[in-house]
């Protein structure tokens, strides 16, 4: 009976112990580049008292295109 209990405890400890993994940091990578403003190639920004409004990442398409919702300038940027 003692051997079975020790075996169960050993298996539990081994299965719950952390394992090592190898990884590395790769970044940051610049994906979108632009300036703040109201022109067609700029992104809108609105400064507020308690929070600011920025463009939002809407979707990344399968072909790699990025669609950004610019609510301040009221347009969609591709």
N, C-alpha and C positions, 0 to 999 in steps of 0.2 A: 504494500500500500504506500509506503514511504517513497519507493522508487517511482511509482506512477505520479505521485504528487510533485516530486522534484522534476520529473520529465516535463510535466505540464507547465510548471513555473519557468523552467529553462526555455521551453519553446515560446512562451508568452514574452519573456524578456528579450529573446532574440528577435522575435517578429515585431516588437515595438521599438526596438533600438533604431536610431537614425543611421542612414547609410550615407556615404560620401558621394557627391556628384561633382562633376567637373563642368564649369561654365566660365564664361568670360563676358565682360562688359563690352558692348559694341555700340557706341553712340556718343553723342547724339548725331543723328543724321538730319540734315536740312531737307525738307520735302517741299515746303511752300515758302516763297520769299516775296515780300511785298512791303509797302509803306502805308502808314495811316493817312487818310485823306478822303476826298470826295470825288476824285477823278476816276476814270474807268479802270485804271490799273491799280487803284488803291483800295485798301480795306477800311471800312468805317469803324470808328470808335466813339463811344459816348461816355463821358465822365459824369458820374453821379455822386450824390452825397454819401450814400451807403454802399453802392455797388456801381460797377462799370459795365457797359455792354460791348461785347466783342463779337466778331464773326464766329459761327459755329461750324464744325466739321459735320456735314450732312451725310455723305456717303463716299465710299471708295469703290469704284467700279471694277469689274473683272479685268478690264484692259489697262488698269493702273491710273486712270483719271480720278482726280479728287474734286468733289463738289462741295463748295463752302457756301453756307447761307449767310449773307451779309445783310442783317436786318436793319442796321443803321442807314446804309445807303440804299436799302430796299432792292436788292438784286441777288442773283445767284452767280457765283464765280466758279468757273471750270478750270 
